[in-house]
Amino acid sequence: MGSPFVLRLLFGAGILWAAEATCGYQSCPATKPDMLNIHLIPHTHNDLGWLKTVDQYFFGVRNDIQHASVRYILDSVIPHLLADPSKRFIYVEVAFFAHWWQLQTEEMRQAVQHLVAEGRLEFVNGGWCMNDEATAHYSAVIDQMSLGLRFLRETFGECGRPRVAWHIDPFGHSREQASLFAQMGFDGFFVGRIDYQDKAQRETRRTMEQLWRASRNLDAPVADLFTGVLPNGYDPPMSLCWDQVCSDNPIVDDDSDENNVQSIVTYFLGIAAVQAKHYRTNHIVMTMGSDFQYENANLWYKSLDKLIKHVNAQQSNGSHVNVLYSTPSCYLWELNKANMSWSVKYDDFFPYADGPHMFWTGYFTSRPALKRYERLSNNFLQVCNQLEVLADAQANLGPYGVANSSVLLLQGSPSWCGNACVLLAGQAVGIAQHHDAVSGTAKQHVTNDYAKQLSTGWDACEIVISNSLASLVGRKENFFYCTYLNISVCPLTESAQKFIVIVYNPLARPVNWNIRLPVNGSLYSIVAPNGQAVLNKVIPVSSFTRAVRHDRGSAINELVFQASVPPLGFTSYAISKLPGRDLGLSQLLKRLHSNHAKPGRNSLPWTIENEHLRVLFDSKTGLLNEIQNLDKNISLPVSQNFFWYHAHPGDEVDSQASGAYIFRPKSNEPLPIAREARVYHVKTEVVEELYQEFSDWCSQVVRLYAGQPFVELEWTIGPIPIRDKNGKEIISRFQTSLQTAGYFYTDSNGREILERRRDFRPTWNLSQTEPVAGNYYPVNSRIYIKDEKVQLTMLTDRSQGGSSMRDGSLELMVHRRLLNDDKRGVNEPLLEPGPYHNGLVVRGRHLLLLDTTGSSADQHRLQAQQEFMAPQLVLAPGEGPPYQPGQPSIKQFSALREALPSNIHLLTLAQWEPDSVLIRLEHQFERKESVNGSVPVAINLLNLFSSFNITAVQEMNLAANQKYEDMKRLFWKSDGGPAKWQPGAKWQLDPTHITLQPMEIRTFLVHIQLKRRPGEKS
């Protein structure tokens, strides 16, 4: 059934020069096989925000902070490339390039297209940004890469498709990132930063370049990626920087006393000889450029021309060194032609350190509020994308405005963001993945700008969602988006006598989701779509929440109930305030007044429980001390408390201080915020909670909802006090009786799990100099410890740093407030003033799962995905007019014929072109981690959706910028055994039988035809 459903997509059909293109490996300059070939790579590294905002960097304003202007870099480089066919240049950050492109004349655009077609201007990496690898979730990484690569494909055709991934500045490198790059069709990957000890040992062993086998689940070579470590990070060799921001002497070859040709050539040949000893072939690479360089490209190119001329002139005197302008892909091509067998790497490059007391593990947690906002924004973007597809044209042009999920369409605006467009959800979330954005390593005003861009994206996506829901529900409601529900603020629910709550589920399986709404009544009726009453309870807003929200809301109570939502659909609940008082609430309030206990006043242990779990607390301290899984008859002693590491200010041994990047505690043992907590207890039929107050700036609610198989811990931290002149790094630590022998486990960008071992690196000998910071790893979604029988798993709601500092323990860093800069360029301490200028308050959630080792994946895989793709609440007063005359109101809807199997995730459903939709299906289990989950699954794609018919299908690579059957990556010999399968080989698509193996993602572009809904006019 392949051919009738194959979508024939003509990429770049309108690009007339494509037939004459000589881009790719065939455009590479000639080298000399009997010589050492030195590939000079002219490049610039343009951060999408760091010391200046994105726009400040592009336009070149605020040069008092940093002299940098991206538009003038491109303006300066292009004429030099046009004037000299031998010259090369690479560019990376597509968000900047797309902005520059919009400002160019048609004549300049054609000239640039010609340069790209000849391989003289080469795009590498090709994402909207160069994303962080520790704190970015794989879903957001895929989306931002697809966004940039799509622009390049539409603008430059096949010649715009990068062959090389280029992450020269991210602070460590994840295995999942390499796997994603491989599945996007990249042939190689070059990195700039690896641990200083690792690099020294690699140079000695000559393993600076090797094959990275980046998945233990996907058959080789699907996730194999040739990876090279650059010799100087991404800077030029010392004394050879010829940019206007550098102070090195230019090459003077005139008849002058300043003539320095001989000394520079001698020096260059010397450093080349040293570098060549660390690499295996007769080809080496030198990066000639750095941050925001080439604003005056003449300085660089004139010196490079002279360097090439005078070094190559030595060949007549017997020199065996050949220097040439090159690109990363041309260098990679020469390595591939060497036909060598390469060593194989199976782990990752975390943590990264550039000195004995300089571990870059603080940024795993830095700016936790931004990290959470980014995660929520990505969640909102996925909902926006899905509803745009399900509502079709009505999503973009409806009663609530004109917009789409990629750009806000203003009158006369281009389809890509320029000065007439508003950056919105897709681009804003893409920029937020930048390695100085979600990482939390930008200046405060830049961080504020990232949040502003995300907010603009939310505003435009609200238009898409409102338009979509109105057409699907059949009513033009006055929709409300209550974005402060985590602090019990929602003007509609606080004041209205009745309202509706529409709960949209972006997952392709049904979910039950617990909802808390701020209200001022004490008795409510909730009616489900089938007319049945929904069990609900009203509980008082906590003193913790009232303190955090200040004057932003007035609710005294919270309405709590559980919503049941079908897959890829919504359920609408009608809520009404009832007269009278809830006797149960009155009794609860009396009990709270009498039970707000100081530790030691309770003779029996505090306990909360539901049908699955029981949680016990020490009667003397009020601290957690045991968890029981009632279904599996497991009892585990677990103590939990909050501690703080004293941030090191630097000393005579090493001046390194803890900062936005660096984590360096002054002591290996953290201090408890308190040794006991004031507690009070809330128990209802829908939820049971224990409130713990550790100090006036640290509190926690330990919560069990009815039917919930995990413990929820909602923590509130801040403002962190600094009057004692001590910077503080706050952790939540759990200590158990599990015998873990130094091992613990963390996720890689939310997907595969990596085994960690304290004070150990799998591929090199570690000399541990920071016993705490040197054992911290990025935790994007989960961390766990286990023995042969029992596993304790912690799920996070944002990226954090975590570790196991002793056997049986887990800890996650939740907040940081520091008094010193760590001298990595930001030049300001991580103080985060917050909205009231007294320090930032952060609230978050950890989910604690206790299960058998063999069954834990069944829980944490599904729950982690549900936390990431959480249901979206949209509220309205109700009783709005029909969307169209006579159209009935729909209270429950699903876009699927039936739910997907629980181990299959609908990763992407998004409008691609006006006539095509992008779909990604993902197997979310690893091999052998679940009896039922870790099995292949076959899906009938044509029969999956109920709201539209699929009329044509084309399978694509992961980034959707190349047909799957056209993926023909370079083949690399390895010491790790032969590859089993090559993409594109013997490929035939049957859309009625899409098989997904563990951890496999498959991507499709499809044509769809929407079905008419009841009462809808044609």
Residue, then its C-alpha position, 0 to 999 in steps of 0.5 A: m500500500g505504499s505508492p498511493f499514499v506517498l506524498r511527492l514533495l518537491f523540495g526547492a523546486g523554485i530554486l533555478w540555480a539548483a541544477e548547477a549547484t556544486c555544493g556539498y562534498q563535491s565543492c571541497p577544495a583540493t588537498k595534498p595527500d602527501m602533506l599535512n593539510i591544515h583546514l582553516i575554518p573562518h567562522t563567527h559564534n553568535d549567541l542568541g542572547w548572553l550579555k546583550t539581548v537577541d535584538q541588541y546583538f543583531f542591531g549592534v546596540r549597547n556596545d558599552i556592554q559588548h561590541a557585537s553586531v550580527r547584521y554587520i558581520l554578514d554584511s562584511v563577510i558576503p562581499h569578500l566571498l563574492a570577490d574571491p572564489s577560494k574563500r569560505f565562511i560558515y554560519v550557524e544561528v539561523a534565527f539571526f540569519a533569517h532576520w538578516w535575510q529579510l532585510q536584503t534586496e533581491e539582488m543580494r539574496q540571489a548572490v547569497q544563494h549562489l554562494v551557498a550553491e557553490g559551497r562557499l557559504e556553508f551552513v553548519n548545525g542549522g538550528w534556530c539556535m545552538n541549543d544547550e545540551a544539559t537543560a533542554h528537553y529532546s522535544a524542544v531540541i527537535d522543534q528548534m532544529s526543525l525550525g531552522l533547517r526548514f528555513l534553510r531548505e525553503t530558502f536554499g534547497e538541498c544546498g542549504r542542508p547542513r552535513v555537520a553538527w557544530h556545538i562549539d560552545p555548549f558546556g558539555h555534551s549529551r548522548e541524546q543530542a548526538s542521537l538526535f543529530a544522527q537521526m536528522g541525517f548529519d554525517g559528523f559532529f564537532v564540539g568545543r568543550i570537554d573536560y580538561q582531564d578528558k581532553a588531556q588523556r585524549e590528546t595523549r591517546r590520539t582519540m580526539e576523534q571517534l565514533w559516538r554510538a549514541s543509543r543503546n537501543l537503536d541498531a547501529p548506525v542509526a544513532d552513530l555519529f562521528t564526533g571530533v573535539l576541536p583543538n582550541g575550543y572554537d578560538p584560533p590558535m594563540s597569537l593568531c587572532w586577527d579580528q578588530v577585537c583582538s590585539d595580536n599583530p597582523i602579518v606584515d609582509d611589506d618591506s618594513d622593519e615590522n615584517n614578521v612573516q618568518s616569525i609567524v610562519t615558524y610559529f604556525l608550523g610549530i603549533a601545527a606540528v604539535q596539534a598533528k600529534h594529537y590527531r590520527t590523519n594528515h588533516i587537522v583543523m583550526t577555527m579562525g574566528s570566535d564570538f561575534q567576530y568578522e564584523n570587519a571581515n577584511l582584517w581576518y581575510k587579509s591576514l589569512d590570505k597572507l598566512i596561506k601564501h607564506v606557509n605554502a611557499q615553504q613547500s618549495n623548501g621541503s615543507h610538508v604543510n599545506v594550508l587551505y580555506s575549508t569548512p567543517s564538512c570538507y574536513l570531515w570528508e577528508l577524514n572519511k576518505a582516510n578509511m580508518s577504523w575509529s574507536v567508539k564512545y558509548d557514554d556522554f561528556f558530562p560533567y564538564a570542567d575546565g580546571p580542578h575547581m571549575f565544574w560547570t554543574g551549577y547551570f543545571t539549576s541556575r534560574p529555575a523560574l526561567k527553566r520552568y517557564e520554558r518547559l511550560s511554554n513548550n507544553f503550551l506550544q504543543v497544544c497550540n500546534q495540535l489545535e491548529v491542525l484539528a481546527d484547520a483554517q479556523a484556528n488562524l482566522g477566527p473570532y479571536g484574531v489572526a495568528n498561527s503557531s509559528v508567526l503572528l500574521l500582520q498585514g503584509s508581513p512575510s512568512w518568516c520573522g522580520n521587522a514586520c513580524v512578532l516573534l512568537a511561540g515557535q521562534a520564542v521557544g526555539i530561542a529559549q533553547h539557546h545555550d545561554a537561555v534555558s541554561g540560565t547563564a545570561k545577564q538578568h536583563v537578557t533573561n528578562d527578555y527571554a521571558k518577554q519573548l515567551s510571553t509574546g508567544w503565549d499571547a499569540c498562541e492563545i489566539v490560535i487556541s481560542n479560535s480552535l476551541a470555539s470551532l471545536v466546542g461550537r461556542k464563542e466563549n470569553f476564554f480565560y487563561c489562568t497562568y497563575l494557578n500555581i499560586s491560586v490566582c484566577p480572576l474568573t473562578e474567584s468571582a464567578q457564580k458559575f463557569i466552565v473548565i475545558v481540559y485539553n489533553p495533548l497526549a494520545r492516551p486518556v489521562n486523569w488530571n487533578i485540578r485546583l482552582p482558586v475560589n471564594g465559595s465553600l460549596y460547589s457543583i461540578v457536572a461532567p459531560n455525561g451529566q454526572a456529578v463529579l466528586n470535589k472538595v474545597i480546602p483553604v488556600s495555604s499560608f505558604t501560597r498567600a505569602v507568595r502571591h502577595d496582592r495578586g489574588s484574593a481567593i481564600n479556598e481551592l476547589v479540588f477535583q479530578a478530570s478525566v480527559p480522552p486522548l488528543g481531545f477535551t472534556s468540558y466541566a460545568i461548575s456552579k457555586l452553591p448556597g450554604r456552607d460545606l460542613g466538611l470544610s468548617q470541620l477542616l478549618k477547626r482541625l487546622h487551627s487545632n493541629h498546626a503543630k510544632p514538632g514534638r507535640n504529636s504523640l503518633p507519627w503523621t500519616i497520609e495515604n490513599e489506596h496505593l501509598r502510605v507516607l509516614f512522618d516523624s512525630k518529633t521532627g515533622l520530617l518524612n521518614e517512610i514510604q509504603n507501596l501498598d500494592k506491592n507490599i514494599s516499605l522503604p525508610v526515606s528521610q527528606n529535608f532541605f539543605w544548603y551548600h555554602a557557595h564558595p567565594g574563591d580563596e587563596v588555593d583557587s580564586q574560582a567562585s560559585g556562579a551562574y555556570i560553576f558550582r563550587p561549595k565551600s564544604n562537602e557537607p550541606l547545612p540543614i535549613a531546619r532540623e524540624a518542620r512545623v506541620y499541619h494536616v489536610k484530609t479530604e476524599v479527593v486529596e490528603e496533604l501534610y504541610q511542612e514549614f521549615s523556615d519563613w523562606c522554605s516550605q513544602v506540601v507532601r500530597l497524595y491525591a485519590g488514585q495517585p500512585f506517586v507522592e507529590l512534593e510541592w516545594t516553595i523556596g525563597p527569597i533566599p536570605i543573604r544578609d549573612k553574606n553567604g551565597k546559598e545553593i538549596i537542595s532537597r535530599f532523600q536518604t534511604s536504606l537502599q544499597t546502591a554501591g555508588y550507582f545512580y541513574t539520570d535521563s539524557n534530555g528526557r529520553e534514554i537513561l544513563e548509569r552514573r557512578r560516584d567519582f568515576r568516568p567510564t572512558w577516562n581516569l578521573s582525578q576527583t578535585e570537587p567531590v560534590a560538584g564533580n558528581y553532579y549531573p543534569v536531570n532533565s526529567r528524572i533521577y533514580i536509585k535502585d537495588e536488586k528489588v526496589q527502585l526510588t524514582m524522582l521526576t522533576d518539573r524542570s531541568q535541575g542538577g542532581s546526584s547521589m552523594r552517598d549510598g542510598s541517597l538522592e539530591l536535587m538542587v532546586h534554587r541558587r542565590l549567589l554573591n559572586d560572579d564566576k568569571r565566565g563572562v557574565n560579569e554579574p552574580l546570580l542574585e535574581p531580584g524577583p518581582y519585589h526586588n528582595g530575591l526570587v521565590v520559586r515553586g515547583r514539584h517533585l514526584l516520588l515513585l516507589d516500585t519494584t526495579g522491574s516495574s518502575a519504568d512502567q510508571h516513570r515513563l508514562q508519568a514523566q511524559q504526562e508531566f511534560m505534555a500536561p493537560q491545558l486548562v481553558l476557562a470561560p463564563g459559559e453560555g456563549p453564542p453558537y460558533q455557527p448558527g445551529q451548531p451544537s455544543i460539544k462537551q467532550f471530543s477526541a481526535l483519535r479513533e482510539a487511544l495509542p498504546s501506552n508505550i507509543h507517544l504522539l510527539t508531534l502534530a503540527q501544521w507544516e504547509p497549508d496542505s501538509v501536516l507533520i506527525r512524529l510517533e515515538h516509542q517511549f520505552e527502552r529495551k528490556e526495561s519493561v515486560n510489556g512496554s519494551v516491545p515493538v508496536a505496529i500502528n495503522l497511521l491511516n486509521l489513527f485519527s477520527s477528525f481527519n483522513i490522511t490522503a498521502v504520506q511521506e516518511m522524513n528524517l527526524a528534522a523533516n528536511q529530507k525524505y527518509e529514503d534519501m538519507k545516505r549518511l557517510f559510513w564510518k568503520s569502527d572498533g565497535g563492530p559492524a553496522k546492522w542497518q543503513p537508513g534508506a536501504k531497502w526502504q518501503l513505506d506501508p502507512t497501515h503498518i508503521t512499526l516502532q522499536p524501543m526508543e524509535i521516532r518516526t516522522f511523516l509529512v501527510h496530506i489530510q482532509l478534515k471531516r465535517r463536524p456535526g452542525e458545521k457548514s461547508 
